[in-house]
Every structure is written in C-alpha cells, then in structure tokens.
Amino acid sequence: MIELKGIEKIYIRGAEHVRALNGIDLSIGQGEFVSITGHSGSGKTTLLHILGCLDKPTKGAMSLSGITINGMPESGLVKIRRQKIGFVFQQFYLIPGLSVLENVALPLLFGRTKKATDEIKSLLKLVGLQDKIDRKPSELSGGEMQRVAIARALINNPEVILADEPTGNLDTENSENIFLLLKSLNSRGITIIMVTHNTDLAGRADRIIRLKDGKIQ
C-alpha cells in the first residue's frame, strides 16, 4: 500500500543542515499494524509526516495506493490526506466550544462533504461514545477525548490511520483501551501506523520499525 525508496529529509536552519531521515526504504502492506519506535530525534515524527503527505522529502520516492506522491502539487496532497488518511495525535486538538458530535463532523466542512447525523453517531458508537454525543471536551476524560479524535480520523473512511504517540497523554488503563480500539479498527482492514515510546504497545503490533539517526535499524 505504501512504498518509500531512498527517502531523505534535510532541514536547513541558518548555516546548519539537519538530516532527519537518511535513506529510508520501507514497504507497508494493506491492513498491517506497524509501530515506529526510536529515541527522541531519531526521525519518527518526520517519517510519519512524510507518510501522511504533511511534509515532502528532500530526496527519494513515495507511492500510496499506487499513486506516485513525488512532485504532486499541494492541492493533490490535500486530496490524498482528505480521502485516504486519518490522523490521530498525542494532543487531541478538539475544539472546546463544539460538542463531541460536532468535533467528529468537523473534517466534513473542509471537504465540503455531507454525512447524515446517524452515520456520525455510528462512528461514535464504534468508539464507545454513543452516550456522549452532546458533551463538550471539558466534560470528557483524556481517554474519551482521544476516542473522539479517533472517530474524527475515521469520518472520511480512510485507508490508513497515522497515530503519533496516541497514548502519550494517557494513563496505563486508557492507553490499553486506545490500543485495543486501534487493533479493532485494524481488524476491519484499516492500516495502522503508530509512533510510540511505549515498548509494550509497540511489541504488540504486527511489525516494529526502529529508527536511529534517521535510519531504519
């Protein structure tokens, strides 16, 4: 489903050139659950951003679902992100003044897409929040807020979910619950790519990709 060949990413900071990724070759199949681990500064988030078409590599080739990403204009990347990828972050990024249902529906506004309220409620039932649809984020626990974020990531029926430290702000019990939710989504055929420092959760993925100094170990 995803193919990376010779991916490099160099950030220029004044006179300094920082090589975040250094020759990444990686294939991820449809329906895999992959964890990405490594120390801070190893290139994990940079790799996730390139996989999610949020950033462009300095060098190398990438394809997603048979679509060549190299040289694609930003308008094309926006379409790819909107139609094929769901994002879950360590920070929940919920809008405080909106209800749970409204937060989940938010991406539909940007995509000028309409979905029936019943469809959105079905997503909230899937993540176990069917009784919280009218609550505001301030009325939810951390685990519940992350479930809202996951439901929001699912709203456009993505082929892949990219999760950047999705349990980083959660306690052990909620971390386990979020991981099990991601596993259940994976069992439905959604590809999951998860960056995590949690070695226990990483080890329960189908495959671990370990990064060090911008390279796969």
Backbone torsions as a table, in degrees:
resi	resn	phi	psi	omega
1	MET	NA	-43.1	179.8
2	ILE	-122.4	132.9	-178.9
3	GLU	-133.5	123.1	174.8
4	LEU	-118.1	134.7	178.5
5	LYS	-134.3	119.1	175.3
6	GLY	61.2	35.8	-176.3
7	ILE	-73.8	125.9	173.0
8	GLU	-125.7	147.1	174.5
9	LYS	-138.1	120.9	-180.0
10	ILE	-120.5	126.3	175.0
11	TYR	-101.6	135.6	179.3
12	ILE	-104.0	119.3	178.7
13	ARG	-122.5	93.0	-175.0
14	GLY	65.3	-122.5	178.9
15	ALA	-87.5	-5.3	-175.4
16	GLU	-94.1	137.0	174.5
17	HIS	-111.6	115.5	-178.0
18	VAL	-104.0	117.2	-179.6
19	ARG	-90.9	101.1	-177.5
20	ALA	-80.7	-36.3	176.5
21	LEU	-129.4	140.7	-172.1
22	ASN	-136.0	81.2	174.6
23	GLY	78.6	57.1	-178.7
24	ILE	-87.0	122.0	170.6
25	ASP	-113.8	123.7	-173.6
26	LEU	-155.5	134.6	173.8
27	SER	-123.2	132.6	177.1
28	ILE	-126.5	123.8	-176.4
29	GLY	-85.3	158.1	176.1
30	GLN	-58.8	130.1	177.2
31	GLY	84.9	4.8	176.9
32	GLU	-77.6	154.9	168.8
33	PHE	-116.8	108.8	-174.1
34	VAL	-117.1	134.0	172.9
35	SER	-108.1	144.1	178.1
36	ILE	-117.4	122.6	-177.8
37	THR	-126.7	168.6	179.1
38	GLY	151.7	160.5	178.9
39	HIS	-67.2	163.8	174.9
40	SER	-55.8	134.2	-179.0
41	GLY	87.4	3.4	-178.2
42	SER	-79.8	-13.9	178.6
43	GLY	109.3	8.5	-175.2
44	LYS	-59.7	-53.1	-176.7
45	THR	-68.5	-37.1	176.4
46	THR	-59.8	-44.1	178.2
47	LEU	-62.4	-43.2	179.8
48	LEU	-62.8	-39.3	179.5
49	HIS	-65.9	-35.8	176.8
50	ILE	-70.7	-41.8	176.7
51	LEU	-60.1	-33.9	-178.8
52	GLY	-90.3	7.6	179.9
53	CYS	59.2	27.9	174.0
54	LEU	-89.0	-18.7	179.2
55	ASP	-141.9	155.5	-179.1
56	LYS	-107.7	138.9	177.9
57	PRO	-70.4	152.6	174.3
58	THR	-71.0	-33.3	-177.8
59	LYS	-153.3	152.0	176.9
60	GLY	111.9	175.7	-174.9
61	ALA	-124.6	145.3	178.0
62	MET	-140.3	140.1	172.5
63	SER	-133.0	148.7	-179.5
64	LEU	-135.6	118.7	-177.5
65	SER	53.6	39.2	178.1
66	GLY	81.3	0.5	-179.3
67	ILE	-98.2	125.8	177.4
68	THR	-75.3	123.6	-176.3
69	ILE	-88.1	-28.6	-176.6
70	ASN	-54.3	130.9	175.4
71	GLY	75.6	2.0	-179.6
72	MET	-69.9	133.6	178.3
73	PRO	-67.1	162.9	-177.0
74	GLU	-58.1	-35.5	178.8
75	SER	-61.1	-36.8	177.7
76	GLY	-70.8	-38.7	178.2
77	LEU	-65.3	-38.5	176.9
78	VAL	-59.9	-42.6	179.5
79	LYS	-64.4	-41.8	177.7
80	ILE	-61.5	-48.1	-179.4
81	ARG	-60.6	-40.1	-175.2
82	ARG	-72.6	-36.2	-171.5
83	GLN	-96.4	-24.5	-170.6
84	LYS	-120.9	-15.1	-170.2
85	ILE	-128.3	135.1	170.5
86	GLY	-112.2	140.7	-176.1
87	PHE	-116.2	134.9	173.9
88	VAL	-129.5	126.8	-175.2
89	PHE	-115.9	166.7	177.0
90	GLN	-61.9	-44.1	171.8
91	GLN	-81.8	137.4	-170.5
92	PHE	-75.3	-27.8	178.5
93	TYR	54.0	45.5	173.9
94	LEU	-92.3	149.2	179.0
95	ILE	-85.4	117.3	-171.9
96	PRO	-57.6	-36.3	-175.2
97	GLY	-82.3	-4.2	-178.5
98	LEU	-101.3	151.4	175.6
99	SER	-73.3	170.5	175.8
100	VAL	-55.8	-48.8	-179.2
101	LEU	-60.6	-42.2	-178.7
102	GLU	-67.9	-37.0	177.1
103	ASN	-63.8	-41.3	179.3
104	VAL	-65.9	-36.9	-176.8
105	ALA	-79.0	-9.9	-172.4
106	LEU	-54.4	-44.5	-179.9
107	PRO	-59.6	-23.3	-179.9
108	LEU	-65.8	-30.2	179.2
109	LEU	-65.9	-43.6	-179.0
110	PHE	-69.1	-32.4	-179.8
111	GLY	-89.3	0.9	-178.7
112	ARG	51.5	40.9	-178.9
113	THR	-111.6	146.1	177.7
114	LYS	-113.2	138.4	173.3
115	LYS	-138.0	142.8	178.8
116	ALA	-65.7	148.2	177.9
117	THR	-55.9	-35.1	180.0
118	ASP	-62.5	-34.1	178.1
119	GLU	-67.1	-40.1	179.0
120	ILE	-67.3	-40.8	177.4
121	LYS	-62.8	-33.7	178.0
122	SER	-64.7	-38.2	176.2
123	LEU	-64.6	-41.9	179.7
124	LEU	-66.8	-32.5	174.2
125	LYS	-66.7	-38.7	179.6
126	LEU	-59.0	-37.8	-178.8
127	VAL	-95.5	8.3	174.0
128	GLY	79.8	27.5	-178.2
129	LEU	-122.7	27.0	-176.4
130	GLN	-63.2	-21.2	-179.8
131	ASP	-98.8	10.5	-177.2
132	LYS	-120.1	14.5	-167.7
133	ILE	-62.8	-26.9	-177.6
134	ASP	-98.9	0.5	-179.3
135	ARG	-75.1	153.9	172.0
136	LYS	-92.3	157.1	-179.7
137	PRO	-52.6	-35.5	-178.9
138	SER	-65.0	-15.6	-179.4
139	GLU	-96.3	6.3	-176.1
140	LEU	-112.7	156.3	171.5
141	SER	-78.5	170.6	178.2
142	GLY	-60.6	-43.1	178.8
143	GLY	-62.6	-39.2	178.7
144	GLU	-67.2	-39.2	178.5
145	MET	-63.5	-38.4	178.3
146	GLN	-67.7	-32.9	175.6
147	ARG	-65.1	-37.8	174.7
148	VAL	-61.5	-43.7	179.6
149	ALA	-62.3	-37.0	178.3
150	ILE	-69.0	-42.1	176.7
151	ALA	-60.2	-41.0	177.7
152	ARG	-62.5	-38.6	178.8
153	ALA	-65.6	-23.7	-177.3
154	LEU	-90.1	-7.8	-167.2
155	ILE	-62.0	-28.8	-179.6
156	ASN	-102.5	20.8	177.9
157	ASN	52.9	59.1	-176.6
158	PRO	-70.7	155.9	173.3
159	GLU	-82.6	-26.0	-176.4
160	VAL	-139.7	142.1	172.4
161	ILE	-113.9	127.6	175.9
162	LEU	-104.1	119.8	-175.8
163	ALA	-117.8	115.9	-178.3
164	ASP	-101.2	102.4	-177.9
165	GLU	50.6	55.2	-174.0
166	PRO	-66.7	-16.2	179.2
167	THR	-111.1	9.3	-173.2
168	GLY	-62.4	-29.0	-178.8
169	ASN	-102.7	13.6	-172.1
170	LEU	-116.2	154.9	174.9
171	ASP	-76.8	177.9	-173.2
172	THR	-60.1	-45.0	-177.5
173	GLU	-64.4	-46.9	-179.7
174	ASN	-68.7	-33.6	176.1
175	SER	-60.4	-44.6	178.6
176	GLU	-62.2	-43.0	-178.7
177	ASN	-64.7	-40.4	178.9
178	ILE	-67.4	-40.1	178.3
179	PHE	-62.5	-43.8	179.1
180	LEU	-63.5	-34.8	176.3
181	LEU	-64.8	-43.4	177.8
182	LEU	-63.4	-38.8	177.1
183	LYS	-63.1	-39.2	179.7
184	SER	-67.2	-36.2	176.5
185	LEU	-67.5	-38.9	177.1
186	ASN	-61.6	-37.2	178.7
187	SER	-65.8	-16.6	176.9
188	ARG	-89.2	2.2	176.0
189	GLY	103.0	0.3	179.4
190	ILE	-81.6	129.8	175.9
191	THR	-72.9	131.5	179.4
192	ILE	-117.4	127.5	174.2
193	ILE	-122.7	115.5	-171.0
194	MET	-122.6	121.3	170.1
195	VAL	-87.0	130.3	-178.8
196	THR	-155.1	149.0	169.7
197	HIS	-94.2	-7.9	-177.5
198	ASN	-79.8	102.1	-174.5
199	THR	-65.6	-30.5	178.7
200	ASP	-65.5	-48.8	-180.0
201	LEU	-67.2	-39.8	179.6
202	ALA	-58.5	-40.2	-177.4
203	GLY	-69.7	-13.0	179.9
204	ARG	-96.4	1.6	172.9
205	ALA	-77.5	169.1	177.3
206	ASP	-65.3	-32.5	-175.1
207	ARG	-153.1	143.3	176.5
208	ILE	-109.5	130.0	173.1
209	ILE	-109.0	115.0	-178.0
210	ARG	-101.1	126.3	179.3
211	LEU	-107.3	142.8	172.4
212	LYS	-148.1	124.0	179.3
213	ASP	52.8	40.5	175.0
214	GLY	78.4	10.3	-179.3
215	LYS	-125.7	151.2	173.8
216	ILE	-80.8	129.3	-178.4
217	GLN	-84.4	NA	NA
